[in-house]
Amino acid sequence: MDLIDCHTHTQFSVDSEADINECVKRACELGLAAYAITDHCECNAWYKEEHYTDSLIHDHFDYAADFEASVTAVSKLKEQYGDRLNLICGTEMGQPLLAPDIAERIVTDKRLDFVIASVHMIRNEQDFYFIDYTDMSMDDICDLLRRYFLEVYDVCKWGKFDVLGHLTYCIRYMKCRNGIDPDLSRYDDIIAESFRELVRNGKGIEINTSGIRQGAGCTFPDLKYVKMFRDLGGEILSIGSDAHIPEDIGANVSDGIEIAKAAGFTRLCWFKNREPQFINI
């Protein structure tokens, strides 16, 4: 079975110290059919900290520098490795609609093969990673999740990316750290509308396998929502480990492929020059 990994991070992501050369070597060792480096680029922290009046929502700024460093390094490695590795120059673009001018700058960069759009935080809130859920009531949590899915819907309507990253990221930390496992079915209608927008725009979703190894016990999204996307006409499906160390590259991708099959998919997708390329599973 040909394996692909279309969501990984290196030293150019704030939450990773993975040497990019070691990551590429690991992808070669695994014999991946496609390997994308998608370092973080949070649109609403593009500039240096002094540019912003409210700097409390982020712990890192100047993603412009991170983006340029990553894309430049990957572009050079693509030339260096040639036909030895199908290396994809990508980015994980966070919160595009909180800074749409920056998002436009990113998605029009001709060096990029692939753009993941993610929502790590919602308007006037910290990243879900940093939120303290300990004293939140279930009503508070449900309101937070409702606002998350509504912002995801707006991003899907905007649609100037390739795949939506790790839908249901919002539960990763509340579930793993606090044991809070909310029923997401109350948001099924808005999730379905988001999927319809993706289908209309010719865009896809990813199966993010990080939740399996990080204790959530599921992919983001899980089988239910991957199948919902397929049933609503979705055809573009990528898969990614969300690796932040070389050892996690390709992790649980085979499990993700089984989920894709169970949802009715017969092929996965990677991107070159922002165009989908399909591989049978």
N, C-alpha and C positions, 0 to 999 in steps of 0.2 A: 504494500500500500504506500503510495506517495504521500508524504507528510509535508504540510506547509505551516509556517508560523508567521502570521501577519500582524503581530502586536508585541513588540519587544522594546526594551529600554537599555541605554548605555550610560556612560559617564556624563553625557550631555543632558541627562534628566536629573532634576534636583534630588530625587529620591533613589538614585542609583550611583554606584561607584564602579560599575562594570566596565572594564577596559574594552573599548570598541573592537580592538584587534582580536582580543580573546573571544569576544562574542561571534565574530565572523568565523574564526577558526572552529568554534563549537558547531556553528551551523554547517560548515563543511564536513566535519566529522559525522554529523547526523545524516548527511546526504539529503538535506531538505530540498524539495522541489521548488520552493520559493521561501525566501526569508526577508522579512521587512523590519527595518529599524524605524521605530516611530517614537522618537523622543518627545517629551512633554513640551507643549507650547500653550500656556494659558493666556488667552487673548486679553483678559482683563488685568494682566500684570506684565504686559509687553515692555513697558518703559521702566526706568529706574524708580525706586521707591519715592523719591522726592516729587515725582510727577503727580502722585495721587494724594487727594485730601484725606481719604480714609484708607489707611494702610493696614488696618487691623484684620482685614479679611484674608490677607495672604501672609505667608512666612517667607516668601521668595519673590523677587522681582527681576526685571531685565531679562524676560524670556526672549526678547529679540536677539540677545547675544547667544543664548542657548540654542535657539533655532538656527542661527547662521552657522554656529560651530558644528552642529550635528549634520546639517545638510551639506556643508562643505566637506566634512570628513567622509560621509557616506558616498558622496559623488566621486571622491578620489578612490575610495575602496572599490567602487563599481568598475572603474578603469583598471585598477590593479588586479582584480580577480577575474575580469573578463568572463569567459565561458565556464569557469570553474564553479561559480556560484551564481544563482539567480537572485542577486541582491537588489532589494527594492528600497528606494529612498522615500521614506514616509514621514509623517508627523502625526502626533495625537494632539489635535487642536481642541483645547478646552474652552468652554463658555463662548462660542462664537458670537452669540447675540448680545453679550454684555460689552462687546467692543467690535461692532460689525465692520468698522473701517480696517481694523487689524485683521479680522477674519478674511476680508476681501484681499488684503495684501498677501496673506498666506496662500489662499487657494489659487491665486493667479501666478504663483512662483513656478516657473517652467521646469525647475529642477526636480520637482516632486513627482513621484509616480503615484502616490497614494496618500489620501487624507482621511483619518479617522476623526469624527466629531464626537466629543464627549462632554457630558455635563457632570463635573465634579463638585460643583457648588451652585447654589441658586441665588437669585438676587437678594442682597442684604443678609446673606448667611455665609458662614465659613464652609470650607470643603467638608464633605461628610466625614472625612477622616478625623477632623479636629473637633467635631461637635461632641459635647458631653451629653449622652443620652440618659445618664443615671437618674436624674430627677425629672425627666420629661414624662408627662402623662401620655396615655395612649392617644388622646385627642390631639395633643401637640404633635406627636409622631405622625399621626394620620394627616394632619394639616401640612406638615413638612413634606411628606411623600406626595400629597396631592399637588403641591406647588412644583415639586421636582418633575412629575410626569407632565404637567402643563408646560413647563419650560422645554422639556424634551420634545413635546409636540410642536412647539414653535420652531425649534431647530430643524425638525423634520420637514416642516413647511418651507423653511428657507432653502434647505436642500443642496447647498453648494459644496458638498463633500462626497465621499465615496461610500463609507459605511458608518453607521451609528455605533459608537463604542459602548461596550459593556452596559447595555440596558439593565436596570435594577442594581447598578452600582450603589444606589442609595441605601441598600440594606447590608452591604458588605460589613461595615464596622459595627453597626448596631447589633447585628446577628453574631459576629465572631467575638466581639468584646463584651457585649452586654446580654447575650442570649435572647435578644428581642427579635422575634420572627413574625412580623406583621402579615396579615392576610392581604396580598396584593390584588386579589380578585375584584375588590371594590374599584380598582382603577382600570379594569379591563377595557372599558369603553374608550377611554382616552388613549390607552395603549394601542387599541385596534385602529383608532383614527390616525395615530402616528404612523403605524405600519402602512395604512392606505396612502398617506402622503409620500412615504418612501417609495412605494410601488409606482405611484404616479410620476415621481421624479426619477425613476430608474436607479434608485439607490438601494443599499443593502444594510444588513446588520452583521454583527460578528457574534460568534460563540467565544466568549472569553473564559478560558479554563482555569483562571487563577483561583476561583472560589473552591475548587476541588482540593487543592493543596494548602489553602490558607484556612481551612476549617469551616467554611460556609456549607460545605457538603453539596454544592451545586455549581453549575456554570452560570455566567451572567450573559444573557438570560438563561433560564432553565428550559427544559424540553417543552413545557406548556407554551411558552411564548415563541420559541423557535417554530413550533408547529403552527401557532396562530399566524405568524408571518407567512409561512408557506401557504396556508389555507387561504390567505387574503391575496395571494398572487406573487409573493416574494420569490425572487429567483437568485438574487445576489447575496451570498452568504460566505463570509470569511471566517477564519478561525485564528485565535491567537492565545499564546500562553501568558501574555502580560509579564514576561520575564524581566526581572531587574538584576539578575545575576546570570552568568553564562550557563551555570548548571541547570537553570530552569527553562532554558530555550527548548521548545518542543514539548514541555511537560504537559501531560494529560491531553495532548492533541488527539491521540487515538480515541480517548474517551469522548472528546467533542465530536469526532467523526461519527461515532455510534449514535450520538444524539441527533446529528444532522440526518442520518439515515432514518432513524425512528420518526423524525418529523416529516419525512417524505422527500428529502433532498437526495439527488443522485450525483451532485457535483458541488465543488467548492470554488471559490473565486479568489484570485489575487489580482493585483493591478500593475500595469506598466503604462507610463505616460498618461495616467488617469483613466485608462481604459481597462474594463474587466477582462480577465483571462480565466478560462474555466478549466478545471481539472476534475476528472471523474473519481468518484469514491466507491 
